[in-house]
Amino acid sequence: MALDYKKEYKEFYLPPQTPGIVMVPAMNFLAVRGQGDPNEEGGAYKQALEMLYGVAFTIKMSKKGKYQPEGYFDYVVPPLEGLWWQESIHGVDYARKKDFQWISLIRLPEFATEEVFHWAIREAAEKKQRDFSKVEFFPWEEGLCVQCMHIGPYDDEPATVAAMEEYTKNQGCAEDFGENRFHHEIYLSDVRRCKPENLKTVIRHPIKQREKE
């Protein structure tokens, strides 16, 4: 049975539609950095996703090739994730998509070491005759966060974010955006096949305990 991270770690991938606090441990990811409107046809964001999935499936399908990573186990490729920010803005401004800075992510299975990653970059480049050098091995420990399941169009996320902000204050915490602390989205639906009103997206924000006055 292939390991499905969404089912195995429901606290990170299938939260309720009401905000809650979670402590997110260290994980390793594939990552591609970029900027600009993610909806731009043929733009940097869509190219980043092609590169991410190219490497992700190279690692998953290594079981069928000559290279067998130590400790390999079968798994479902985890969902696409995204870190989003804009210069000089607290959180994100959905009306200014062209100003987005982003890091697109796909979680790596535990056996996928840096050695496995570098092999996959070479293998994908050789098989697909494409440059995958923008793909990074990205270790990240997110830490204390508030999160919530958002169901509906991406442009309707501000209402969910507002509920998360209110919950955070009521729990004696404050948002903690900054270095390595971003607006984080996990995409559980295929936007090509899902109606906008049915899209499922985990929204996660970094928080900290509020200092007592």
C-alpha positions in Angstrom: 0.0 0.0 0.0 1.5 3.3 -1.1 1.9 5.9 1.7 -0.5 8.8 1.3 0.8 11.7 3.4 -2.6 13.4 3.3 -4.2 10.5 5.0 -1.2 9.6 7.3 -0.8 13.1 8.6 -4.3 14.5 8.6 -3.4 17.2 11.1 -1.2 18.9 8.4 -3.3 18.3 5.3 -6.9 17.8 6.3 -7.7 20.4 9.0 -11.4 21.4 9.7 -13.0 24.6 8.3 -12.5 26.3 11.6 -9.0 27.6 12.6 -6.7 25.6 14.8 -3.1 25.8 16.1 -0.6 23.2 14.9 3.2 22.7 15.4 4.7 21.7 12.1 8.0 19.7 12.3 11.0 19.8 10.0 10.4 18.4 6.5 12.3 18.3 3.2 10.9 19.7 0.0 11.5 20.2 -3.6 11.3 24.0 -4.2 11.3 26.5 -7.1 11.4 30.3 -6.4 9.9 33.0 -8.5 7.8 36.1 -8.7 4.8 37.5 -10.5 1.2 36.6 -11.2 0.6 32.8 -10.9 -2.3 33.0 -13.4 -0.1 34.4 -16.2 -0.4 32.0 -19.1 2.9 30.2 -19.7 4.5 32.3 -17.0 7.2 31.6 -14.4 4.8 29.9 -12.0 3.5 27.4 -14.4 7.0 26.6 -15.6 8.0 26.1 -11.9 5.2 23.6 -11.4 6.4 21.6 -14.5 9.9 21.4 -13.1 8.7 20.4 -9.6 6.5 17.6 -10.8 9.2 16.4 -13.3 11.6 15.9 -10.4 9.0 14.6 -8.0 7.8 11.8 -10.3 11.4 11.0 -11.2 12.0 10.2 -7.5 8.7 8.3 -7.2 9.3 6.1 -10.3 13.0 5.4 -9.4 11.7 2.0 -8.2 11.4 1.0 -11.9 14.9 2.0 -12.9 18.5 1.0 -12.2 18.9 3.5 -9.3 17.2 2.3 -6.1 17.4 4.8 -3.3 18.2 3.3 0.1 15.0 2.9 2.2 12.7 3.5 -0.7 9.0 3.0 -0.1 6.1 3.5 -2.4 4.1 6.7 -1.8 1.6 9.1 -3.3 3.3 12.3 -4.4 2.3 14.9 -1.8 0.2 17.9 -2.8 1.6 21.1 -4.3 2.2 23.8 -1.7 3.1 27.5 -2.0 4.7 30.2 0.1 3.6 33.7 -0.8 4.7 37.2 0.2 5.0 40.7 -1.1 7.6 43.3 -0.2 6.5 45.7 2.6 3.2 44.0 3.1 2.0 42.2 6.2 0.5 38.9 4.9 -0.6 39.1 1.3 -2.7 41.5 -0.9 -4.8 39.4 -3.2 -5.4 42.5 -5.5 -1.7 42.8 -6.3 -0.9 39.4 -7.8 1.8 40.7 -10.1 3.8 41.7 -6.9 3.8 38.2 -5.5 7.1 36.6 -4.5 6.7 32.8 -4.1 8.3 29.5 -3.4 6.5 26.5 -4.9 7.0 23.2 -2.9 6.4 19.5 -3.0 7.2 17.5 0.1 9.9 14.8 -0.3 9.5 11.3 1.3 11.9 10.6 4.1 14.3 8.5 2.1 14.9 11.3 -0.5 18.2 12.6 0.8 20.2 15.3 -0.9 22.1 12.5 -2.7 18.8 11.2 -4.1 17.7 14.8 -5.0 20.9 15.4 -7.1 20.4 12.1 -8.8 16.8 13.0 -9.7 17.9 16.4 -11.1 20.4 14.7 -13.4 18.0 11.9 -14.4 15.1 14.3 -15.1 17.3 16.5 -17.2 18.6 13.6 -19.2 15.2 12.0 -19.8 13.3 15.2 -20.5 16.1 17.2 -22.2 15.3 20.2 -20.0 17.1 22.3 -17.4 16.0 21.5 -13.9 18.7 23.6 -12.1 16.2 25.9 -10.6 14.8 23.1 -8.5 16.2 23.2 -4.9 16.5 20.8 -2.0 14.6 22.8 0.6 14.8 21.7 4.3 12.3 23.7 6.4 10.8 23.7 9.9 7.7 25.8 10.0 7.0 25.6 13.7 4.0 27.1 15.4 1.2 28.0 13.1 -2.6 28.6 12.8 -4.3 26.9 9.9 -7.7 26.3 8.4 -9.3 24.5 5.5 -10.6 27.0 2.9 -13.2 25.7 0.4 -13.9 27.9 -2.6 -12.1 30.2 -5.0 -8.6 31.5 -4.1 -9.9 35.1 -4.3 -12.3 34.4 -1.5 -9.5 33.4 0.9 -9.4 36.8 2.7 -12.6 35.8 4.7 -10.9 32.6 5.9 -7.7 34.6 6.7 -9.7 37.1 8.7 -11.2 34.2 10.8 -7.7 32.8 11.4 -6.5 36.2 12.5 -9.4 36.6 15.0 -8.8 33.1 16.3 -5.1 33.8 16.7 -5.8 36.9 18.9 -8.3 35.0 21.0 -5.7 32.3 21.7 -3.2 34.9 23.1 -1.0 34.7 20.0 0.1 37.0 17.2 1.0 36.5 13.5 4.7 36.1 13.0 5.5 36.8 9.3 9.2 37.4 8.6 12.3 35.4 7.5 11.2 31.9 6.6 7.7 32.7 8.0 5.2 33.0 5.1 1.6 32.9 4.1 1.4 29.2 3.2 -1.1 27.3 1.0 -1.5 23.6 0.4 -3.5 22.7 -2.7 -5.7 19.6 -2.3 -7.7 20.1 -5.5 -6.7 19.9 -9.2 -7.7 23.4 -10.4 -8.0 22.0 -14.0 -10.7 19.6 -13.0 -12.4 21.2 -10.0 -15.1 23.9 -9.9 -13.8 27.0 -8.2 -16.5 26.8 -5.5 -15.2 23.3 -4.6 -11.5 24.0 -4.4 -9.9 22.8 -1.1 -6.9 24.7 0.1 -5.2 24.5 3.5 -4.2 28.0 4.6 -1.4 28.3 7.2 0.1 31.3 8.9 3.1 31.5 11.3 2.2 32.7 14.8 3.9 33.3 18.1 2.8 33.6 21.7 1.9 37.3 22.3 4.0 39.1 24.9 2.1 39.9 28.0 1.7 43.6 28.6 
